Amino acid sequence: MPMAAGNWTRVSQFILMSFSSLPTEIQSLLFLTFLIIYLVTLTGNSLIILVTLADPMLHSPMYFFLRNLSFLEIGFNLVIVPKMLGTLLAQDTTISFLGCAIQMYFFFFFGVAECFLLATMAYDRYVAICSPLHYPVIMNERTRAKLAAASWFPGFPVASVQTTWLFSFPFCDNKVNHFFCDSPPVLRLVCADTALFEVYAIVGTILVVMIPCLLILCSYTRITAAILKIPSARGKRKAFSTCSSHLLVVSLFYVSSSLTYFRPKSNNSPESKKLLSLSYTVVTPMLNPIIYSLRNNEVKNALSRTFHKALAPRNHNL
């Protein structure tokens, strides 16, 4: 919402209000909870990357894109969680002007990249199920590299334009009512006419969310039609199992982000927005490797083989 111009000062740092309204005991409990989630996220996604690189059985396109997703989730977590943990532990609520801009830039970059990467993964499942004989030819190394690059690239212009534009405004206040530098709470501190920026932000968010979402819906519409044509129940279950993990990950990401950014403002209090933001910035990155490892026998078997190989030299020496 635009604020009246004239009463602004040069801001050199921001104050993240985070969870400052909560008692110290609750903040300590939140610190321990988020630290555990953070370590599980880094460990889980790192294991996915290492296993899909080390095990020859997981060198297919699906695991190439899964590796990209895990790398993205690690980056997403590193942008948000360390500062939040510092705020909870040491009560260091300040963040520099540049630090806030960098955090927002990479938040947009990884968020946009995830939208398009999930759409690319849906297309990969579509080709695998609807054209299984041509799958290795269509999804060759060159094609998958291009698709991965096309998924990562949109994050650069979106993040650059939105962050640069927002931080070029004058600010009347420096207290950000959030646990990281997200666009809506920072925008509330601006004392200038932001109508054009708000239109751009809304249109940009809708396009970034809807275009990949439509691609995912188209892919799964065709996948569903192909699965229904399979005569045996076992064949249907096997085909569905190859995309069930991706469907669950997509649902978690889109439901949590849509509830955060597309709820009516009257129903969107700062505290409820913080809780919803936690779901896709902290919880979802932790759940993704768990979903892919628990629901995927190939990943579970690969993890087992990797651990046995790692332990084999030790057992031999003993």
Phi, psi and omega in degrees: 000130182295146178244161182291134181280161174117325184253060183237154178230159179287123183264125179256342177206160178245158175246118178276112182293330174047239181247034185295338180284348182273153177299156182301322180297319179293320179296322177295320178294319178296321179301312180297318180297311182289329177294316178298313179300318181299314180293321177296319179298310180297318181293312182299312181289326176295320177298318178301315180297312183295317182292318180290338175277320187279326186268118180300334180291345182248030179264020179278165181304321182303319182279338171297314179289326176297322177297319176298319179296318179295319177298318179297317181295324176297314178299316179302316180292317181297332180288323189258310197288316182305317179294321179297319178296320177297322178296318182287322185278308187257001183057028177274089188269357183274148173217135184294161178304312179293320180298320178295317180295319179294317179299316179294319180302309183286333173298313177295317183300308182291325179296314179294316179300321180295320178304311184285328178292322177296324176293320178297319179294326176294320178296320177301316178294324178298313180295318182297322184270322185272335178224062186299325182289328181264359185304311181297329181284313182295313183263054178285175185301321182292317181294315181294326177294319178295319179294321178295317178297319179295332178285320182283327190299315184304336179297328182296303181295321180297311181295320182296310183295310186293318181290312181299316181296312183296319184276003173271350178284154170282148181245138177268339184215165180233014180264106181270117183276066180197175178262001172206171184277080175270158186298308184302312180293329177288323179299327180294343181271353184283136175247068178201170179285114183250016186302314182294319178297319181296321177297314179300315183297317180294312180297316179298317180296317179298315180295315182296325180277316189285321182299307176298323181297319178294321177296320178295316179298317178298315180299314184283337172295315179288324177297315180299317179297320180292320180295321181295337179278347179290126187290321186270147178294324179296319178296321178295316180297319181295318180295317181292325182296334181288342181239000182295322179296315179297319179299319180293317178296316178300316181298315179300314184293310185287323179294312182293317181289324179293320178296330181284314190256347183243011175283149175301143183300329180295335181258009190242073178289154180305321182292319179292326178293323177298316180296317179293323178296325178300327185296321183258346177265334185242311188282311183301315177302331177285322185286329185305308179294329178294316180299313183289332180274322182283328184262005185231112182295326180296319179292317179299316179294321179294320176299318179297314180297319181295317179294321179295320178295321181292325182273340184303313180300322180295314180297324180293319180292327179289000000 
